Amino acid sequence: MSQIAVECSPAGTGWLARVTVADHGSSREFEVSVSEAEMARFDPGSIEPGALVRRSFEFLLAREPKESILRSFSLSVIGRYFPEYEREIGRR
């Protein structure tokens, strides 16, 4: 199972999450931007994006290896590749 570490910091009108995924003796780093609108859409009522970003990476890693995930992206991009993302992320 993958280990997911998330560190978030304010950036403009949202946040920048630095994510490290480690498994099978290797790790990979990512930068994910999360806007206030994305937080309101995907995790209403939450004020900190760390848990949402972690759940989003769990979602991605269930579908593809860490090496296939974009190194830098906005959270809403996930739905372009996986249309079920928005529906499923609300259940996690």
Protein Blocks (a to p, Z undefined) as FASTA:
>chain_A
ZZdddddddehjbddddddddeehiacdddddddfklmmmmmghiabfklmmmmmmmmmm
mmocfklpcfbdcfklmmmmmmmlmmmmmmZZ
